[in-house]
């Protein structure tokens, strides 16, 4: 589809945020599925993201958007602990061009380690080589870091707004623009 091709082109050129925007638009239009299942009760509390049938670029955006959604959903100033593992179903590679050689699994693992800070490590799900588990502890550390970064940005914006509203900047600008006559 047009959406998939656009996401792939943006991904290939390193424009991940733009690819994510197109992905969200495609999901909103029901063109691409967003299969995020939340099991929040019982002994196996987890969130499962199913990437079956996605190419690398679309899967990349799906993972980024799922984790970003969790950051937005928990709120940047909340202190409650994140306590759900995330299972990412990548498949075993049955439909890959290199039959039975997984494509998404190594790419998702690489992305979570190289593109996320702090890195998110994964483990295999026992009995299912087509799924990865991201621990709740790792997600909590990542979410907490994102909250801190948002907090730092919010403080910087507040300082700029305070500076503007105090008139200090305007006085400085007028002082520079007005020649001083002795």
N, C-alpha and C positions, 0 to 999 in steps of 0.2 A: 504494500500500500504506500501511498504518498507519505504518510506519517512515519512509517518504518524507514523509508529511504531518507527522509529528512533527518531523523534521529541518527541514522548510520553516518550520514555525511557530516553532521555536527560533531559526533563522537570521534570520527576519524581525524578531524581537525582540532581536537582537544577542547571544543566548546561544550563542555559538559553541562554547564548551567543552562545554556540554550537548548541542548538536547533534552534536559529534564523538563524544561518548559513545554516543549513539543510533546513529550511523553504525557505530561499531565493533561494537556489539551486532548490528546488522543484517548486517554482513559475517560476523561469527562464526556467525550463524544461517543463512548462505547465502541471505539474502533479497535482498541487494544485492551485486553483484560488486565485488571489489577487484582491478582488472586492473593489477598492477604487475609488469612484466617486467624482469628484471635481466640485462643482457649485460655481464658483468664481464671478459671476455677478448677479445683481439684489438685491432684498431686503433680500432674504434668502441665504446669502453667507455661504456655509458650505462644509465640506468634509464628505462623508459618507463611512464608512467601514462596509461591510456586512460580518458577521461571520456565516451566516446560514450554517448548515451542518458540521460545524467544531467541533472537540472535544475540550476539555479544553486546552490541550497542544498546539494544532495548533492555536487556537484562541489567546492564550497568545502570541505566536510568531507573529501572524498577527498584534496585537495591538502594540507590541513593535516595530516591523519593520515599521509600518505606521508612528508612532511618530518619530522614528529615521530618517526616510526618510524626514520628514518635517524639522528636524534640519539640515540635510545635504542640503536640498533644499533651506533653507533660508540663508545659509552661516553663519559661526560662528562670523563674524565681522560686520554683517549688523545691523543697528539700527532701521529699519522700523518695525512697529508694526504688530504683528500677529493678523489678524482680522476675522478669520473664525472659527466658532464653528465646532466641530467634532461630528458627529452622529455615534454611534456604534450600529449597528443592531445586537442584540443578539438572537432575536426570543423570543417567549413566552413559549417555552418548549413543544410544541405540539408533538415533536418526541423524547422527553427525556424518559428515562426508567421510571421515575416517572411522568406519563402523566400529562401535563399541569403545571408541576412544573419546572420553569426555572433553568437551570444548569449554562449556560454561564453568565447570567446577574450578579448574585452575585459574581461569580469568577472574572469577569472583574472589577467590582466595588472594590473588595478587592485588586486586583493587582494595580489598579491606585492609591489607597490610601496608600498601604503598600510598594510597590516596586518602586514608582516614587518619586523623590524629586525635587522640592516640590511636595507634593501629588496633584493629579488631582481629584477633586471631580466631581460628575456627578449629573444630574437631569434627571427626566423622561421626555420623549417627550410627550406633551399633546396628548391624543388620541391614543398613541401607547406604550403599556406597554412592547413591545419587542424591545425598542430602548432607548439608553442612550445619553444624550447630555453632552459633555465636553465643557465648555465655552471657548471662544476665549481668555478671560483674563487669565484663568488657563493655557491654552496652551502657551500663551505668557510668563507667569512667568516661566514655565518649560523650554521652549526654551531658554529664557534669561539665566537661571541658567546653562543650558548645554553649552551655548556660553561662559559664564564666566569660567566654568570648563575647557573647551577647551583652553581658553585664558591662564589660569594658567598653564596648561600642556605645551602649546606652549612656554611660558616664561621660564619654567623650562628646556625644551629641548634647547632653545636658550642659556641659561646660561651654560649648559653643553658643548654645541658646542663651545661657546666662550672660555671657560676654556681650552678645548682641543686644539683649534686653536691657543691660545696664547702661547702654549708651557709650561704653568705653571705646568700642570700635569706631563709632561715629565721631567721637571727639578726636581720636587718633587720625582718622581720615581727614577731618577738617583742619587739624593742625598741620598736616603734611601739605594740604592743598592751599592753605592761606599763607601768603608770604608775610614774613615778619618785617615790619617797618620800624627801624630804630628811631 
